[in-house]
Amino acid sequence: MTEWLISAMGPLMFAGLVLFLLLGYPVAFALAAIGLAFGAIGIELDLLNIALLQALPARIYGIMQNETLLAIPFFTFMGLILERSGMAEDLLETIGQLFGPIRGGLAYAVIFVGALLAATTGVVAASVISMGLISLPVMLRQGYSARLSAGVIAASGTLAQIIPPSLVLIVMADQLGRPIGDLYRAALVPGLLLTGCYAAYVLIVSIVKPSAAPALSAEARHQAPGVLLKRVLATLVPPVVLIFLVLGTIFLGIATPTEGGAMGACGALLLALSKGRISWSLLRQALDGTTRLSCFVMFILIGSTVFGLVFRGVNGDLWVEHLLTGLPGGALGFLIVVNLLVFVLAFFLDYFELAFILVPLLAPVAEKLGIDLVWFGVLLAVNMQTSFMHPPFGFALFYLKSVAPKSVTSGDIYRGAIPFVIIQIGMVATLMAFPGLASYRDAAKAHDTAVQDHMPFLDNPEYPPTVFELKPDPVPRSAPSHDR
C-alpha cells in the first residue's frame, strides 16, 4: 500500500486539486493547501526531504523580486483610468457615427473600438462593461438582434486577452520563461486576424439577415460629415499615440514591457487630465481595482509555487511528461489533446487559473517535443480566450448580463456567444495549420530562422533564464526513496 501511494502521489495531487476546485474553494488557497498537505505526506513517507519545503520562502521572495510581474499593475491601472475617464464612450459614439450609414455599422464600430481598447487597456472586464453600457442600448434601439449585439460586444471585449498589452500574455511569458516582448510580437497578427474574422461574421449576417444588423437611421446620424471627420481625428489620435508609446517602444526594443506599462499608466493619467476628467474618486477606484487584481494574481502565483514545488518533488512532472509524450501523433497529437483539455477546463476556470496551473505542467513537455514555447503560449492564449465566452460560466457573459437591459435575456447572450466561440476555435486550428502567423523574431534574424518560423516543432534558440531559473533547487533532485 505504501509503495502504491508513493508511486501515485503525482496523480493523487492533481486529482485532489480538481476536487477542491469543483467544490468551489478559492484557487490560490486550494493550490497551497494541496501542496502543503501532500508535502507533509511525502515527508512522512520519506519521499521528500523537509529541506524542500524550507525552500518556499526563497521561492516566494523570488516572485516578489520578479520585475516582469510589475507590468500587470501598470497595465491594469492604465486600463481602469482610460475606462473611467470616458475614452471608451467617446470612441464608441464617434466611430458609431462614422460606420453608422452602412448595414452592421454599429457592430463594426464595436469590434473596431474593442480592438482599440484591447491595445490600450488589456483588461477584459473594463472593455465588456464599457461597451455593454454604451453600445448595447443604442444597438437595440436601432433594431439590432439582441443575440448579435450581445455576441459582438462580449467577443470584442475578449480581444483584450490576445491583443497586446494583454495581461494573460504577461503571465504566460512568466510561466514559460520567455520574454514578454516576443509573446507580444507573436500575438499581434493572430489578434488582428481574429478581429477581422469577427467583422467578417457581421458582414455575413448583414447580408443573410439584413434585419438583424440594419444601418443607423437618419435621425441618429446627427453630425455633418465635416464635423464628424474632425471629431474622429480628435478622438482617435490620443489612444493611437498611447498605443505607440506603449507597444511601439516595446516592439522597437526601446523599453521593456514593464517600462512600457509605466509609460502607459502615466499617459493614461495625462489623457484623463487633458479631458478634465481626473478626480480623487476616479483615482481611488482605479487604485482599488488595480490592487485587487494584483493581489489576486500574486496569491494564485504563490499558491501555484507551493503546489509546483511539491508536485515536482514527488515526480509529478515526470508523470505528466510520460502521460503526454506517450500520446499517438507526437507533437501534433500532444497539441490536439492539450487544446482540447484547455478548452474543456475553460468551462470552469478563468485564464489566470489555467495559466498558473496548466502551463507549468505543459511547458516542459512542449519544449521536450521541440515546440516553440512562444508560439505555444500564443496558441494557448487564443484557446483560453474561450474561457470568457463559454456558456454558462463565461466571465464576459456575466459582465455583459450585469449591465444589459432586462429585455436581453441570458439565453440571448449565451446563444449570441456561440458563433464567436466557434470563430475562436477556428483561430486555434488556423494557428496550428499556419504557425508562421505567430512570428516574433526580428527581421535581422529572419534569414537564419526562416524554417523555424514556419515549423515551430523544431528546436529553438536559447532564451535568457527567468528569475526562477536562476535560483537552483536547494535540495538536489533524486529518485524517490522507497525505504522506510
FENMO-V835450 format. One record per backbone hydrogen bond with DSSP energy under -0.5 kcal/mol. CO is the residue of the C=O (numbers start at 1). NH is the residue of the N-H. If there is no record, write none. Layout:
BEGIN
CO/NH
CO/NH
END
This chain:
BEGIN
1/5
2/6
3/7
4/8
6/9
8/12
9/13
10/14
11/15
12/16
13/17
14/18
15/19
16/20
17/21
18/22
19/23
20/25
21/24
26/30
27/31
28/32
29/33
30/34
31/35
32/36
33/37
34/38
35/39
36/40
37/41
38/42
39/43
40/44
41/45
42/47
42/48
43/46
49/52
49/53
50/53
50/54
52/55
53/56
55/59
56/60
57/61
58/62
59/63
60/64
61/65
62/66
63/66
65/67
66/69
67/70
68/71
69/72
69/73
70/74
71/75
72/76
73/77
74/78
75/79
76/80
77/81
78/82
79/83
80/84
81/85
82/87
82/88
83/86
86/90
87/91
88/92
89/93
90/94
91/95
92/96
93/97
94/98
95/99
96/100
99/102
100/216
102/105
104/108
105/109
106/110
107/111
108/112
109/113
110/114
111/115
112/116
113/117
114/118
115/119
116/120
117/120
117/121
117/122
122/124
122/167
123/127
124/128
125/129
126/130
127/131
128/132
129/133
130/134
131/135
131/136
134/138
135/139
136/140
137/141
138/142
139/144
140/143
145/149
146/150
147/151
148/152
149/153
150/154
151/155
152/156
153/157
154/158
156/159
157/160
158/161
159/162
159/163
166/170
167/171
168/172
169/173
170/174
171/175
172/176
173/177
173/178
179/183
180/184
181/185
182/186
183/187
184/188
185/189
186/190
187/191
188/192
189/193
190/194
191/195
192/196
193/197
194/198
195/199
196/200
197/201
198/202
199/203
200/204
201/205
202/206
203/207
204/208
205/209
209/212
210/213
212/145
213/104
214/104
217/221
220/222
224/228
225/229
226/230
227/231
228/232
229/233
230/234
231/235
232/236
233/237
234/238
235/239
236/240
237/241
238/242
239/243
240/244
241/245
242/246
243/247
243/248
244/249
246/250
247/251
248/252
249/254
249/255
250/253
256/260
257/261
258/262
259/263
260/264
261/265
262/266
263/267
264/268
265/269
266/270
267/271
268/272
269/273
270/274
271/275
272/277
272/278
273/276
279/283
280/284
281/285
282/286
283/287
284/288
285/289
286/290
287/291
288/292
289/293
290/294
291/295
292/296
293/297
294/298
295/299
296/300
297/301
298/302
299/303
300/304
301/305
302/306
303/307
304/308
305/309
306/310
307/311
308/312
309/313
310/314
311/316
311/317
312/315
315/319
316/320
317/321
318/322
319/323
320/324
321/325
322/326
324/327
327/330
329/332
329/333
330/334
331/335
332/336
333/337
334/338
335/339
336/340
337/341
338/342
339/343
340/344
341/345
342/346
344/347
345/348
345/349
350/354
351/355
352/356
353/357
354/358
354/359
358/361
358/362
359/363
360/364
362/366
363/367
364/368
365/369
366/371
367/370
372/376
373/377
374/378
375/379
376/380
377/381
378/382
379/383
380/384
381/385
383/386
384/387
385/388
386/389
386/390
387/395
388/396
388/397
390/394
394/398
395/399
396/400
397/401
398/402
399/403
400/403
400/404
405/408
407/409
409/413
410/414
411/415
412/416
413/417
414/418
415/419
417/421
418/422
419/423
420/424
421/425
422/426
423/427
424/428
425/429
426/430
427/431
428/432
429/433
430/434
434/437
435/438
436/439
442/445
443/446
445/448
445/449
446/450
449/453
450/454
451/454
451/455
455/458
456/372
466/470
467/471
468/471
470/472
474/476
END
